[in-house]
């Protein structure tokens, strides 16, 4: 069971929704190259509201992800795509799953 996770709420700037969705799809593809990332989800919560949720077996996998290419791309595009900058990254511990 993955024990660590990250959650980042993303609010698309008006008119940027399609770009955010394309960015999230690219992030999912990029995550396949990350050995320490167990799962990676780009989700749409509501009109213009998105999030990233990803899981890791250990802290080293999570830290590698936070300093990896996806995180760098997220920060590089944050001002252009999102109205909720600076982004708040929540470090989560998973205590149960199915």
N, CA, C and O atoms as a Tinker XYZ file with bonds, in Angstrom:
   392  protein
     1  N      0.837000   -1.181000    0.000000    73     2
     2  CA     0.000000    0.000000    0.000000    64     1     3
     3  C      0.882000    1.244000    0.000000    63     2     4     5
     4  O      1.820000    1.357000    0.789000    81     3
     5  N      0.570000    2.162000   -0.885000    73     3     6
     6  CA     1.244000    3.460000   -0.870000    64     5     7
     7  C      0.903000    4.158000    0.435000    63     6     8     9
     8  O     -0.243000    4.121000    0.882000    81     7
     9  N      1.890000    4.792000    1.045000    73     7    10
    10  CA     1.679000    5.425000    2.344000    64     9    11
    11  C      1.768000    6.941000    2.315000    63    10    12    13
    12  O      1.423000    7.604000    3.294000    81    11
    13  N      2.225000    7.488000    1.210000    73    11    14
    14  CA     2.426000    8.927000    1.105000    64    13    15
    15  C      1.720000    9.450000   -0.139000    63    14    16    17
    16  O      1.574000    8.735000   -1.131000    81    15
    17  N      1.287000   10.700000   -0.075000    73    15    18
    18  CA     0.584000   11.294000   -1.211000    64    17    19
    19  C      0.820000   12.793000   -1.249000    63    18    20    21
    20  O      1.326000   13.394000   -0.302000    81    19
    21  N      0.439000   13.368000   -2.365000    73    19    22
    22  CA     0.434000   14.814000   -2.551000    64    21    23
    23  C     -0.922000   15.198000   -3.135000    63    22    24    25
    24  O     -1.502000   14.457000   -3.928000    81    23
    25  N     -1.418000   16.363000   -2.732000    73    23    26
    26  CA    -2.648000   16.904000   -3.292000    64    25    27
    27  C     -2.413000   18.380000   -3.572000    63    26    28    29
    28  O     -1.979000   19.132000   -2.700000    81    27
    29  N     -2.708000   18.783000   -4.813000    73    27    30
    30  CA    -2.542000   20.177000   -5.206000    64    29    31
    31  C     -3.828000   20.627000   -5.898000    63    30    32    33
    32  O     -4.164000   20.129000   -6.972000    81    31
    33  N     -4.540000   21.560000   -5.289000    73    31    34
    34  CA    -5.734000   22.132000   -5.904000    64    33    35
    35  C     -5.296000   23.160000   -6.941000    63    34    36    37
    36  O     -4.376000   23.942000   -6.704000    81    35
    37  N     -5.963000   23.150000   -8.092000    73    35    38
    38  CA    -5.617000   24.035000   -9.197000    64    37    39
    39  C     -6.875000   24.739000   -9.690000    63    38    40    41
    40  O     -7.866000   24.082000  -10.010000    81    39
    41  N     -6.845000   26.045000   -9.754000    73    39    42
    42  CA    -7.966000   26.819000  -10.281000    64    41    43
    43  C     -7.522000   27.447000  -11.601000    63    42    44    45
    44  O     -6.666000   28.331000  -11.623000    81    43
    45  N     -8.114000   26.977000  -12.697000    73    43    46
    46  CA    -7.743000   27.480000  -14.016000    64    45    47
    47  C     -8.131000   28.949000  -14.165000    63    46    48    49
    48  O     -9.198000   29.371000  -13.720000    81    47
    49  N     -7.260000   29.708000  -14.788000    73    47    50
    50  CA    -7.634000   31.073000  -15.156000    64    49    51
    51  C     -8.749000   30.976000  -16.193000    63    50    52    53
    52  O     -8.778000   30.027000  -16.977000    81    51
    53  N     -9.662000   31.936000  -16.208000    73    51    54
    54  CA   -10.747000   31.903000  -17.198000    64    53    55
    55  C    -10.196000   31.770000  -18.617000    63    54    56    57
    56  O     -9.289000   32.496000  -19.024000    81    55
    57  N    -10.765000   30.828000  -19.350000    73    55    58
    58  CA   -10.341000   30.582000  -20.728000    64    57    59
    59  C     -9.158000   29.646000  -20.865000    63    58    60    61
    60  O     -8.767000   29.315000  -21.985000    81    59
    61  N     -8.578000   29.210000  -19.758000    73    59    62
    62  CA    -7.393000   28.335000  -19.788000    64    61    63
    63  C     -7.729000   26.872000  -19.486000    63    62    64    65
    64  O     -6.824000   26.049000  -19.354000    81    63
    65  N     -9.006000   26.543000  -19.375000    73    63    66
    66  CA    -9.407000   25.193000  -18.977000    64    65    67
    67  C     -8.861000   24.110000  -19.918000    63    66    68    69
    68  O     -8.372000   23.082000  -19.450000    81    67
    69  N     -8.938000   24.326000  -21.214000    73    67    70
    70  CA    -8.441000   23.321000  -22.157000    64    69    71
    71  C     -6.925000   23.141000  -22.015000    63    70    72    73
    72  O     -6.415000   22.026000  -22.119000    81    71
    73  N     -6.217000   24.238000  -21.779000    73    71    74
    74  CA    -4.770000   24.149000  -21.581000    64    73    75
    75  C     -4.433000   23.405000  -20.293000    63    74    76    77
    76  O     -3.480000   22.626000  -20.258000    81    75
    77  N     -5.203000   23.637000  -19.243000    73    75    78
    78  CA    -4.981000   22.929000  -17.977000    64    77    79
    79  C     -5.216000   21.433000  -18.176000    63    78    80    81
    80  O     -4.425000   20.614000  -17.706000    81    79
    81  N     -6.283000   21.076000  -18.860000    73    79    82
    82  CA    -6.564000   19.655000  -19.090000    64    81    83
    83  C     -5.465000   19.003000  -19.928000    63    82    84    85
    84  O     -5.073000   17.869000  -19.651000    81    83
    85  N     -4.969000   19.693000  -20.933000    73    83    86
    86  CA    -3.857000   19.164000  -21.733000    64    85    87
    87  C     -2.599000   19.030000  -20.883000    63    86    88    89
    88  O     -1.859000   18.056000  -21.015000    81    87
    89  N     -2.359000   19.996000  -20.020000    73    87    90
    90  CA    -1.209000   19.953000  -19.123000    64    89    91
    91  C     -1.299000   18.745000  -18.189000    63    90    92    93
    92  O     -0.304000   18.056000  -17.967000    81    91
    93  N     -2.485000   18.490000  -17.644000    73    91    94
    94  CA    -2.666000   17.350000  -16.746000    64    93    95
    95  C     -2.481000   16.027000  -17.476000    63    94    96    97
    96  O     -1.906000   15.092000  -16.919000    81    95
    97  N     -2.949000   15.936000  -18.691000    73    95    98
    98  CA    -2.752000   14.713000  -19.476000    64    97    99
    99  C     -1.269000   14.487000  -19.757000    63    98   100   101
   100  O     -0.796000   13.351000  -19.729000    81    99
   101  N     -0.545000   15.553000  -20.026000    73    99   102
   102  CA     0.905000   15.449000  -20.229000    64   101   103
   103  C      1.586000   15.014000  -18.925000    63   102   104   105
   104  O      2.520000   14.211000  -18.954000    81   103
   105  N      1.131000   15.530000  -17.801000    73   103   106
   106  CA     1.686000   15.142000  -16.504000    64   105   107
   107  C      1.507000   13.655000  -16.233000    63   106   108   109
   108  O      2.406000   13.006000  -15.698000    81   107
   109  N      0.351000   13.115000  -16.599000    73   107   110
   110  CA     0.107000   11.680000  -16.420000    64   109   111
   111  C      1.099000   10.860000  -17.237000    63   110   112   113
   112  O      1.618000    9.851000  -16.758000    81   111
   113  N      1.362000   11.290000  -18.462000    73   111   114
   114  CA     2.345000   10.588000  -19.292000    64   113   115
   115  C      3.746000   10.693000  -18.696000    63   114   116   117
   116  O      4.491000    9.713000  -18.664000    81   115
   117  N      4.093000   11.871000  -18.231000    73   115   118
   118  CA     5.418000   12.075000  -17.635000    64   117   119
   119  C      5.602000   11.227000  -16.380000    63   118   120   121
   120  O      6.709000   10.765000  -16.101000    81   119
   121  N      4.528000   11.021000  -15.624000    73   119   122
   122  CA     4.630000   10.271000  -14.368000    64   121   123
   123  C      5.022000    8.813000  -14.596000    63   122   124   125
   124  O      5.550000    8.170000  -13.688000    81   123
   125  N      4.774000    8.292000  -15.775000    73   123   126
   126  CA     5.125000    6.903000  -16.079000    64   125   127
   127  C      6.622000    6.658000  -15.995000    63   126   128   129
   128  O      7.051000    5.522000  -15.795000    81   127
   129  N      7.415000    7.695000  -16.141000    73   127   130
   130  CA     8.872000    7.568000  -16.076000    64   129   131
   131  C      9.403000    7.690000  -14.649000    63   130   132   133
   132  O     10.595000    7.483000  -14.419000    81   131
   133  N      8.553000    8.018000  -13.701000    73   131   134
   134  CA     8.974000    8.190000  -12.311000    64   133   135
   135  C      8.814000    6.875000  -11.555000    63   134   136   137
   136  O      7.695000    6.451000  -11.263000    81   135
   137  N      9.924000    6.241000  -11.244000    73   135   138
   138  CA     9.882000    4.938000  -10.573000    64   137   139
   139  C      9.249000    5.011000   -9.193000    63   138   140   141
   140  O      8.615000    4.048000   -8.761000    81   139
   141  N      9.404000    6.120000   -8.496000    73   139   142
   142  CA     8.882000    6.241000   -7.142000    64   141   143
   143  C      7.431000    6.661000   -7.054000    63   142   144   145
   144  O      6.858000    6.674000   -5.965000    81   143
   145  N      6.817000    7.009000   -8.192000    73   143   146
   146  CA     5.417000    7.421000   -8.195000    64   145   147
   147  C      4.540000    6.196000   -8.448000    63   146   148   149
   148  O      4.615000    5.582000   -9.513000    81   147
   149  N      3.706000    5.843000   -7.461000    73   147   150
   150  CA     2.841000    4.670000   -7.576000    64   149   151
   151  C      1.641000    4.993000   -8.462000    63   150   152   153
   152  O      1.326000    4.241000   -9.385000    81   151
   153  N      0.978000    6.105000   -8.182000    73   151   154
   154  CA    -0.169000    6.511000   -8.996000    64   153   155
   155  C     -0.167000    8.030000   -9.128000    63   154   156   157
   156  O      0.333000    8.743000   -8.258000    81   155
   157  N     -0.731000    8.507000  -10.222000    73   155   158
   158  CA    -0.783000    9.942000  -10.502000    64   157   159
   159  C     -2.123000   10.231000  -11.148000    63   158   160   161
   160  O     -2.470000    9.626000  -12.163000    81   159
   161  N     -2.878000   11.150000  -10.568000    73   159   162
   162  CA    -4.199000   11.495000  -11.078000    64   161   163
   163  C     -4.300000   12.988000  -11.318000    63   162   164   165
   164  O     -3.947000   13.790000  -10.454000    81   163
   165  N     -4.779000   13.354000  -12.482000    73   163   166
   166  CA    -5.196000   14.713000  -12.770000    64   165   167
   167  C     -6.708000   14.689000  -12.774000    63   166   168   169
   168  O     -7.305000   13.946000  -13.554000    81   167
   169  N     -7.346000   15.479000  -11.929000    73   167   170
   170  CA    -8.800000   15.390000  -11.785000    64   169   171
   171  C     -9.471000   16.746000  -12.002000    63   170   172   173
   172  O     -8.901000   17.804000  -11.734000    81   171
   173  N    -10.696000   16.668000  -12.496000    73   171   174
   174  CA   -11.532000   17.857000  -12.646000    64   173   175
   175  C    -12.589000   17.789000  -11.560000    63   174   176   177
   176  O    -13.370000   16.839000  -11.511000    81   175
   177  N    -12.620000   18.785000  -10.693000    73   175   178
   178  CA   -13.555000   18.792000   -9.581000    64   177   179
   179  C    -14.844000   19.527000   -9.926000    63   178   180   181
   180  O    -15.926000   19.135000   -9.489000    81   179
   181  N    -14.726000   20.582000  -10.704000    73   179   182
   182  CA   -15.870000   21.430000  -11.045000    64   181   183
   183  C    -15.418000   22.291000  -12.211000    63   182   184   185
   184  O    -14.275000   22.176000  -12.655000    81   183
   185  N    -16.295000   23.154000  -12.717000    73   183   186
   186  CA   -15.906000   24.040000  -13.804000    64   185   187
   187  C    -14.718000   24.896000  -13.376000    63   186   188   189
   188  O    -14.826000   25.718000  -12.465000    81   187
   189  N    -13.601000   24.694000  -14.036000    73   187   190
   190  CA   -12.410000   25.481000  -13.762000    64   189   191
   191  C    -11.600000   25.014000  -12.567000    63   190   192   193
   192  O    -10.504000   25.523000  -12.335000    81   191
   193  N    -12.108000   24.062000  -11.806000    73   191   194
   194  CA   -11.402000   23.561000  -10.621000    64   193   195
   195  C    -10.829000   22.179000  -10.911000    63   194   196   197
   196  O    -11.551000   21.250000  -11.272000    81   195
   197  N     -9.530000   22.068000  -10.747000    73   195   198
   198  CA    -8.806000   20.831000  -11.021000    64   197   199
   199  C     -7.918000   20.511000   -9.830000    63   198   200   201
   200  O     -7.785000   21.314000   -8.907000    81   199
   201  N     -7.313000   19.333000   -9.858000    73   199   202
   202  CA    -6.365000   18.968000   -8.812000    64   201   203
   203  C     -5.454000   17.867000   -9.329000    63   202   204   205
   204  O     -5.758000   17.183000  -10.306000    81   203
   205  N     -4.336000   17.718000   -8.650000    73   203   206
   206  CA    -3.436000   16.599000   -8.862000    64   205   207
   207  C     -3.361000   15.834000   -7.550000    63   206   208   209
   208  O     -3.188000   16.423000   -6.483000    81   207
   209  N     -3.492000   14.522000   -7.640000    73   207   210
   210  CA    -3.341000   13.637000   -6.487000    64   209   211
   211  C     -2.425000   12.507000   -6.913000    63   210   212   213
   212  O     -2.707000   11.810000   -7.888000    81   211
   213  N     -1.337000   12.322000   -6.195000    73   211   214
   214  CA    -0.420000   11.243000   -6.530000    64   213   215
   215  C      0.057000   10.546000   -5.273000    63   214   216   217
   216  O      0.063000   11.124000   -4.187000    81   215
   217  N      0.464000    9.269000   -5.441000    73   215   218
   218  CA     0.833000    8.452000   -4.289000    64   217   219
   219  C      2.230000    7.868000   -4.459000    63   218   220   221
   220  O      2.749000    7.722000   -5.566000    81   219
   221  N      2.823000    7.537000   -3.289000    73   219   222
   222  CA     4.208000    7.068000   -3.243000    64   221   223
   223  C      4.343000    6.034000   -2.126000    63   222   224   225
   224  O      3.633000    6.102000   -1.123000    81   223
   225  N      5.250000    5.085000   -2.303000    73   223   226
   226  CA     5.503000    4.082000   -1.271000    64   225   227
   227  C      6.306000    4.639000   -0.106000    63   226   228   229
   228  O      6.168000    4.181000    1.028000    81   227
   229  N      7.143000    5.627000   -0.391000    73   227   230
   230  CA     8.015000    6.143000    0.662000    64   229   231
   231  C      8.306000    7.626000    0.442000    63   230   232   233
   232  O      8.004000    8.197000   -0.606000    81   231
   233  N      8.894000    8.215000    1.457000    73   231   234
   234  CA     9.197000    9.647000    1.415000    64   233   235
   235  C     10.209000    9.976000    0.327000    63   234   236   237
   236  O     10.147000   11.054000   -0.265000    81   235
   237  N     11.133000    9.073000    0.056000    73   235   238
   238  CA    12.135000    9.355000   -0.982000    64   237   239
   239  C     11.486000    9.445000   -2.364000    63   238   240   241
   240  O     11.901000   10.262000   -3.185000    81   239
   241  N     10.481000    8.622000   -2.629000    73   239   242
   242  CA     9.753000    8.716000   -3.894000    64   241   243
   243  C      8.994000   10.016000   -4.014000    63   242   244   245
   244  O      8.960000   10.632000   -5.080000    81   243
   245  N      8.381000   10.437000   -2.909000    73   243   246
   246  CA     7.646000   11.701000   -2.911000    64   245   247
   247  C      8.603000   12.875000   -3.107000    63   246   248   249
   248  O      8.317000   13.791000   -3.877000    81   247
   249  N      9.732000   12.845000   -2.416000    73   247   250
   250  CA    10.703000   13.925000   -2.561000    64   249   251
   251  C     11.291000   13.982000   -3.969000    63   250   252   253
   252  O     11.519000   15.064000   -4.509000    81   251
   253  N     11.535000   12.811000   -4.558000    73   251   254
   254  CA    12.041000   12.776000   -5.942000    64   253   255
   255  C     11.027000   13.407000   -6.890000    63   254   256   257
   256  O     11.395000   14.141000   -7.808000    81   255
   257  N      9.761000   13.118000   -6.663000    73   255   258
   258  CA     8.706000   13.703000   -7.492000    64   257   259
   259  C      8.656000   15.222000   -7.334000    63   258   260   261
   260  O      8.512000   15.951000   -8.315000    81   259
   261  N      8.774000   15.687000   -6.100000    73   259   262
   262  CA     8.708000   17.130000   -5.840000    64   261   263
   263  C      9.865000   17.899000   -6.466000    63   262   264   265
   264  O      9.753000   19.104000   -6.690000    81   263
   265  N     10.958000   17.232000   -6.746000    73   263   266
   266  CA    12.088000   17.901000   -7.397000    64   265   267
   267  C     12.243000   17.460000   -8.847000    63   266   268   269
   268  O     13.250000   17.767000   -9.485000    81   267
   269  N     11.250000   16.742000   -9.374000    73   267   270
   270  CA    11.323000   16.205000  -10.725000    64   269   271
   271  C     10.730000   17.102000  -11.792000    63   270   272   273
   272  O     10.362000   18.250000  -11.542000    81   271
   273  N     10.648000   16.545000  -12.986000    73   271   274
   274  CA    10.220000   17.297000  -14.172000    64   273   275
   275  C      8.767000   17.777000  -14.101000    63   274   276   277
   276  O      8.456000   18.873000  -14.567000    81   275
   277  N      7.881000   16.969000  -13.525000    73   275   278
   278  CA     6.472000   17.373000  -13.450000    64   277   279
   279  C      6.323000   18.592000  -12.541000    63   278   280   281
   280  O      5.640000   19.557000  -12.888000    81   279
   281  N      6.962000   18.539000  -11.387000    73   279   282
   282  CA     6.888000   19.666000  -10.447000    64   281   283
   283  C      7.493000   20.926000  -11.073000    63   282   284   285
   284  O      6.958000   22.023000  -10.908000    81   283
   285  N      8.591000   20.767000  -11.781000    73   283   286
   286  CA     9.215000   21.920000  -12.438000    64   285   287
   287  C      8.288000   22.512000  -13.493000    63   286   288   289
   288  O      8.166000   23.732000  -13.604000    81   287
   289  N      7.630000   21.641000  -14.272000    73   287   290
   290  CA     6.698000   22.119000  -15.297000    64   289   291
   291  C      5.495000   22.803000  -14.654000    63   290   292   293
   292  O      5.013000   23.819000  -15.157000    81   291
   293  N      5.012000   22.249000  -13.548000    73   291   294
   294  CA     3.875000   22.845000  -12.850000    64   293   295
   295  C      4.211000   24.260000  -12.386000    63   294   296   297
   296  O      3.433000   25.190000  -12.598000    81   295
   297  N      5.348000   24.415000  -11.765000    73   295   298
   298  CA     5.744000   25.735000  -11.274000    64   297   299
   299  C      6.041000   26.711000  -12.416000    63   298   300   301
   300  O      5.742000   27.900000  -12.312000    81   299
   301  N      6.621000   26.215000  -13.488000    73   299   302
   302  CA     6.937000   27.077000  -14.629000    64   301   303
   303  C      5.680000   27.594000  -15.323000    63   302   304   305
   304  O      5.698000   28.676000  -15.910000    81   303
   305  N      4.589000   26.830000  -15.262000    73   303   306
   306  CA     3.350000   27.212000  -15.936000    64   305   307
   307  C      2.293000   27.777000  -15.006000    63   306   308   309
   308  O      1.222000   28.175000  -15.465000    81   307
   309  N      2.565000   27.820000  -13.718000    73   307   310
   310  CA     1.553000   28.210000  -12.730000    64   309   311
   311  C      0.983000   29.599000  -12.991000    63   310   312   313
   312  O     -0.237000   29.766000  -12.992000    81   311
   313  N      1.818000   30.584000  -13.209000    73   311   314
   314  CA     1.341000   31.973000  -13.394000    64   313   315
   315  C      0.468000   32.108000  -14.646000    63   314   316   317
   316  O     -0.483000   32.890000  -14.658000    81   315
   317  N      0.789000   31.351000  -15.693000    73   315   318
   318  CA     0.050000   31.418000  -16.947000    64   317   319
   319  C     -1.295000   30.696000  -16.878000    63   318   320   321
   320  O     -2.278000   31.169000  -17.447000    81   319
   321  N     -1.349000   29.544000  -16.179000    73   319   322
   322  CA    -2.533000   28.694000  -16.216000    64   321   323
   323  C     -3.479000   28.836000  -15.032000    63   322   324   325
   324  O     -4.683000   28.631000  -15.180000    81   323
   325  N     -2.952000   29.185000  -13.854000    73   323   326
   326  CA    -3.745000   29.076000  -12.635000    64   325   327
   327  C     -3.933000   30.415000  -11.930000    63   326   328   329
   328  O     -3.027000   31.247000  -11.885000    81   327
   329  N     -5.123000   30.600000  -11.385000    73   327   330
   330  CA    -5.406000   31.837000  -10.645000    64   329   331
   331  C     -5.076000   31.693000   -9.162000    63   330   332   333
   332  O     -5.050000   32.696000   -8.449000    81   331
   333  N     -4.827000   30.503000   -8.687000    73   331   334
   334  CA    -4.524000   30.295000   -7.268000    64   333   335
   335  C     -3.023000   30.094000   -7.046000    63   334   336   337
   336  O     -2.589000   29.063000   -6.531000    81   335
   337  N     -2.250000   31.088000   -7.441000    73   335   338
   338  CA    -0.812000   31.017000   -7.210000    64   337   339
   339  C     -0.444000   31.952000   -6.062000    63   338   340   341
   340  O     -1.075000   32.999000   -5.918000    81   339
   341  N      0.536000   31.625000   -5.251000    73   339   342
   342  CA     1.362000   30.427000   -5.364000    64   341   343
   343  C      0.563000   29.170000   -5.014000    63   342   344   345
   344  O     -0.352000   29.206000   -4.192000    81   343
   345  N      0.927000   28.074000   -5.648000    73   343   346
   346  CA     0.218000   26.816000   -5.432000    64   345   347
   347  C      0.551000   26.249000   -4.057000    63   346   348   349
   348  O      1.687000   26.330000   -3.591000    81   347
   349  N     -0.445000   25.686000   -3.433000    73   347   350
   350  CA    -0.250000   25.056000   -2.128000    64   349   351
   351  C     -0.222000   23.544000   -2.328000    63   350   352   353
   352  O     -1.200000   22.951000   -2.783000    81   351
   353  N      0.906000   22.928000   -1.983000    73   351   354
   354  CA     1.091000   21.487000   -2.132000    64   353   355
   355  C      0.908000   20.848000   -0.754000    63   354   356   357
   356  O      1.639000   21.149000    0.190000    81   355
   357  N     -0.075000   19.969000   -0.660000    73   355   358
   358  CA    -0.374000   19.297000    0.597000    64   357   359
   359  C      0.316000   17.938000    0.624000    63   358   360   361
   360  O      0.082000   17.103000   -0.250000    81   359
   361  N      1.161000   17.718000    1.619000    73   359   362
   362  CA     1.776000   16.411000    1.845000    64   361   363
   363  C      0.828000   15.612000    2.733000    63   362   364   365
   364  O      0.463000   16.049000    3.825000    81   363
   365  N      0.439000   14.451000    2.257000    73   363   366
   366  CA    -0.581000   13.640000    2.914000    64   365   367
   367  C      0.004000   12.272000    3.267000    63   366   368   369
   368  O      0.835000   11.735000    2.535000    81   367
   369  N     -0.436000   11.720000    4.388000    73   367   370
   370  CA    -0.126000   10.335000    4.724000    64   369   371
   371  C     -1.397000    9.524000    4.535000    63   370   372   373
   372  O     -2.468000    9.914000    5.000000    81   371
   373  N     -1.274000    8.392000    3.847000    73   371   374
   374  CA    -2.416000    7.503000    3.617000    64   373   375
   375  C     -2.459000    6.510000    4.779000    63   374   376   377
   376  O     -1.475000    5.820000    5.046000    81   375
   377  N     -3.589000    6.439000    5.460000    73   375   378
   378  CA    -3.692000    5.542000    6.606000    64   377   379
   379  C     -4.557000    4.311000    6.317000    63   378   380   381
   380  O     -4.540000    3.352000    7.088000    81   379
   381  N     -5.307000    4.330000    5.220000    73   379   382
   382  CA    -6.122000    3.177000    4.845000    64   381   383
   383  C     -6.426000    3.244000    3.350000    63   382   384   385
   384  O     -6.512000    4.327000    2.770000    81   383
   385  N     -6.582000    2.094000    2.746000    73   383   386
   386  CA    -7.002000    2.058000    1.339000    64   385   387
   387  C     -7.704000    0.746000    1.057000    63   386   388   389
   388  O     -7.778000   -0.137000    1.910000    81   387
   389  N     -8.212000    0.638000   -0.143000    73   387   390
   390  CA    -8.867000   -0.589000   -0.581000    64   389   391
   391  C     -8.184000   -1.049000   -1.841000    63   390   392
   392  O     -8.561000   -2.074000   -2.409000    81   391
